[in-house]
Amino acid sequence: MSRRVLFAEVPCFYATVEIAQDPALAGRPVIVGGDPRKRGLVQSASPEALAAGVEPEMPVIEALRLCPTARTLRTDVRLYRERMRLLVASLRREVDRLETAGLGAAFVELSASVDAESLGARLRARVAGDLGLPLRIGIASGKSLARLAAEESGERGVLAIAAGAEAAFLAPLPLTRLEGVGRKTAAALAELGARTIGDVAALGPERLEEAFGAHGLRIHALASARDDAPVRGVRHAQSLTREVTVRGESRDGAVLADHVGDLVRELAEELRRQSLVAGQLALRVRYADEGTQARSQALGAPTGLAAELGAVASRLLARTQIGQRAVRTLGVQLSRLSPAGERDRQLDLFPRGS
C-alpha cells in the first residue's frame, strides 16, 4: 500500500481566528495585516476579501482599494500562537504524532490500519467542538499533494486522493499552486508553454533542469506527485510557555509572585491535559527599561504538580531584580517534557482541595 499523509489546516488562519473572536465579522471581508499608513502588508484575509482580489503580502492600502468595505485588523501574533497551541492540543486528542506546519496547520503520517477519511471527519468535529474553528483535510501520498487536496476539499472539508489518481488530480491545477513556483518562475514556465501543473509534468525533468537547475527537478517531481519529504511527527509538545504583560510595570514582589503562580498553574493544567511532566523550568523577566533576565533550573525528578513547579519558579524569581527594576512581562517555560508515569497519573486522581 502506498504511503498516506494527512494535512489539516484552519484556512486563512489569522482572519479565521479573528472572526471566531468576534462573530459580528462573520460573512464580512476581513483583512489582517500591518498599518496601511506605514505600507503594512496583508498577512491573512477572509474568503470574502480573497474573492475581491486581495492577496497575502500585498500592501494593505492596495487591498483596501480592491475591497473598500473590508474590516482591517492589526496582526496579533500572540493571539494566533495561543490558538495554535490549543489547535495542536485538540489534534493530539485524536492522533499520536504530528508535525506542525506553521501557524494553523499540521501533517500526520498515517498507518495502513487507519481509516483516513473517518479520521479526517473526527479531526474536523474535534476542532469545531473544542475551538469553534473550521478545519480542512487533505489525504494523499505526500505532503505537497495532501496540502493541495486540503485546498480543494470544498464544503465537505475532507478530500482523499486515491493511489493512481494523483496525475489526474494535479493536471488541471494552475502551476502557481505548486510549492516553489512564484510569479517569476511561473512567468519563465509560461515561456516554455506551461500553464497548468500537467503542462509542467509534460515538460520532463531534463528540460526543467536545464532551465532552473536543481530547483527545476524539484518542481517536476512535485508536478509528477513524487514527494518523499518525511513527516517529522512527535508524540508530544517539546516545551510549553506562558507569558503575561504586567499592568503598570510593577516593582511589587507580591504582585509579580502572584503572576508567576498563575502562569505555573496554567502550565500544570496543560501538562495534566496532555499527560506530560516537565524536567526543566525557566523564568524570563523583561523589565520596563527593555533589559531581560532569564533563570532556569533542571528539576530533580520530572513533575507536573503545580506546587512543585511553583516552588522552583519562586526560587528563580527571587534571583532576579524584581524589587529594583519595574517589570513589563513575565514568562515561564517548561521543557524536557515526557509522558507522565503512573505516579503522576495517580496523583491526578485526587480531587483538588480534598
N, C-alpha and C positions, 0 to 999 in steps of 0.2 A: 504493500500500500504506500502511496506517495506521502511525502511529508505534508502536514497541515499546520498552518499558523493562523491564529485568530488575532485580529486587530480590533480594538474597541476604542472609540473616541466620543467625547462630547463635542459635537460640531460647533464651530465658531465659539470656542471655549470662553474667552473673556466676555464677549457680548452675551452669551447664554447665561453665564453666572450672574451678570448684572441684571438680566431680565428676571432670573429666579429671585434675586434680592428685592426687586421692585416689579411685581406683576402688572402694574399700570403700564409698563413698557411693552407688554406682550402685543405682538402684531404690528408694532411700530418699527420704523427703521432706526437702528441704533448703531452708532459709531463709537468705538473705544480707541483712544489714542492720545497723542500729545497735544499741547497747547497750539491751536491753529495760528495764534498770533506770533508764535515762535517757530513756524514751519514744522510743527509736530507732525508725525506720521501716523497713519491708521495702523493699529495693531490687530484689530478684530472688528467685524461688522456682522449685524444680524442678516438673515436671509433677505429681508425686505430691502436693506441697504445694498447688499450684493447684487440684487436684481436690478437696482438702479444704476449699476456700473461701478460702484465703489469696490476698490481692491485693497488688500493689505499692502502696506508700505508706500501707498501714495500719500501725498500731503493731505492733512485733514481739510485744509481750506479748499483744495481741489475736490475732495469728496463731497463737501457741502455744496459746491456748485452743481455737482451731479445729483445730489439728493438734499435739497434745501430744507426739507421737513424732518430730517434726521435729528434725533436727540444725541448730542455728543457728550461723552463721559471721559474723564481722565483715567488713564491706566492705573489700576490699583493692584500691583503685583503681589502685595502681601495677602490680599483677599483671595487672589487666584491660587496662590501657593497653598493657602489653608484649604480651599475647596479641593485642590488636587490631593492633598493629604487625605481628606475624607473620601475622595473618589477611590484612591488606592485601597484604603481600608475596606470600603464596600466591595470592591472587586475581589479582595482576598478572602471574603467570606464564601466565595464560590470556586476560586482557583487556588492551587498551592503555590505556583511560581509564576511571576510575571516580570516583564521588563518595561519600565516606564519609557515613554517616547515624548519627552517634553511635557508641557502642562496640558492635561486633559486627555491623554491617550496612553495606551499600553498594548504590548504584544504578549501573547500566550502561545507556547508550543503545545500542541495537542497530542495526546497519546492515541493509539489506534482504537482504544476501547471507548473513547468519549463520543457521545452524540453531539457533534459540533453545533448544529442549529438549535438544539434544545438548550445547550449551554448558553448560546448567544441570547436566546429569549429570556433565560433566567437572569443573566447579567443585566439586561435591559430593565427587567422588572425590579431587580435589586436596587439599581442605581436610582431609578424613578422613585421607589419607595423610601430609600434612605436619604436622598439629596434633592429629589424633585427635579432632576436633570435628565434630559434625553440622552440616549446613547445609541450610536450606530455601530454595527458589527460587520466586519468582512472576514471571510474564511477562504484561504487559498493555499497554494503550495509554497509561497514565500512571503516575506514581509512586504515588499513593494506591491505585489499583487493583492495581498489582503487589504492594504490601505486603500487601493483603488476600488476594491469590492465594497468596502465600507462607504466610500463616497458615492457609489452607485446603488446603495441599498434602498433608497426611496422611502416611501411611507412605512413599508414593512419593517425596516430597520435592521434586517439581517440578510446578507447575501453570501452564499457559498458558491465558489467557482469549482465545479467538479473537475477531477483529473481528466485531461484530454480536451477540456473546453476552454483552456486558457487563451489560445490564439484567437478564437472566435470572439471572446470577451474583449480582448485588447485591441483587435484590429481597427474598429471604427473610432476609437477614442482619439481626441486631439493629441498631437505629440507633446504638447506642453504639459500634459498630465504626467509624463514620465519624470521621475526624480532626476535632478541634474540637468534638465532641459529648461533653461531660462530663455529670455527673449532673444539674446544674441545667438545662442545655439539653435533656437527654433528658426531664426532667420537664415542661418547657414544651412540647416537641414532643408528648408524650403527651396533654397537654391539648387539642392540636389534632387528636388522633385518630391520631397516628403511632406505630407500634411497630417497624416494620421500615424498612430503607433504601428499599424500594419504596414504602412509605407516604409517606416524606419526599419522594421524587421526585414522587409524585402530587399533593402539596400545591401545587406550582407555585412559580415564583420570586417572583411578586408577593406571595403570602400570607406566604412566608418572609421576604421583605424587610420587609414591614410589621411582622412580629413581632420580627425580630432585626437589621434594618438590613443593612449590607454583609455581616455575618457570615452572615446567612440566605442571601444569594445564593451565598456560597462553599459552604455546606452543600448547597444544592440542586445546584450544579454537580457536587460530588463524588458526590452520590447519583445523578446522571444520567450518571456516568462521563465527565464533562468535566473534564479536569485537564491544563493545558498547562504546568505548572511545569517549568522546564528541568532537565535533569541537567547539573550543572556538573562534568563529569568532567575530571580532569587526568591527564596521561600518566605522571607520576611524583610521588613524595613531594616536598614543598616544603622540608622540613627533616628532620633526623634528630637524635635526642637520646639520650644515655645518661647515667645518674646512678648514683652509688654512695654508700652510707652508710659512713662511716669508723668502724671499731671503735675504741673508746677515745678518740674525739675527738682525734686525733693532732695534734702540732705538728712531727712528724718530716718534714722536707722530702723525704728519700729515699723514705719510705713513701708520701707523697702523690704524688710524681712517678711512682711505680710504678702507683698507682691511675689516674692520668691516662693513662699509657701503655696500660693495659689498656682503658680506655674508647675511646681513639683506635683501637686495633687492632680492637675490636668494630665501631666505626663504619666503618672502612676495609673490613672484610669485608662489611658490609651494603651499602656503595657498590658493591663488586665484584659482589655477588649481583644488584643492581638495575641494573648497568651505568651508574652515575652518577658524577659528580665534583662536588666542592664548591668554591664560590667564597669562602666565609667561614667562619671558625671562631670560636666564642665559648666562653669558660670561665666557669663560675659557681661561686663558693665560698660555702658557708653555714657560718658559724662557730658554735661552741658557745654564744656569747652572743647568738645569733639575728641578728646582723648578716650582711649579704651583700655580696659584691663580684662584679662582672661585668666581664670584659675580652673584647674581640673584636678581630679583625684580618681585613681583606679579604686574600685570597690573591693573590699576583702573577699566577698563572695557575691556573685550576681544576684540582684534582688529587684523586685517590682513593688516593694512595700513603700508607701508614701512616707511613713515615719522614718525608715532607714535612709531613704533618699533625701528627705528633708533635713536630717541631721548633718549629712555631708554638705548639702547646699548652704546651710547656716554657717558651717565652719569656713567654707570658701568665701562667703560674703564677708565674714569678719576679717579676711585677709586682703580686703580691698580698701579704697579710700572713701567709702560712702559717707562718713561723717565730715569729711574735709572738703569734698567736691560735690556739687549738685549733680544728680543723676538724671539722664534723659531716658535711657532704655535699659531694661534688664532682660537677659536671656538665659535659659537653662537648656542644655543639650544632654541627652542620654545616648551613649554609644556602646559598642561591643555588645550588641543585642543578640540574644539567643533564646531558643524556645524555653518556656518555663518548665521546671521539673515538677515532680509530684509534690514536693514540699510547698512550692509556691501556689500550686493549684488548690491544695488542701487548705492553706491559709485563707484563700479567697472565699471559701465556703462559709466562713463565719460572718454573720450579719454585722454591718457597720454599727458601732455604738452599743453592741451587746456586752 
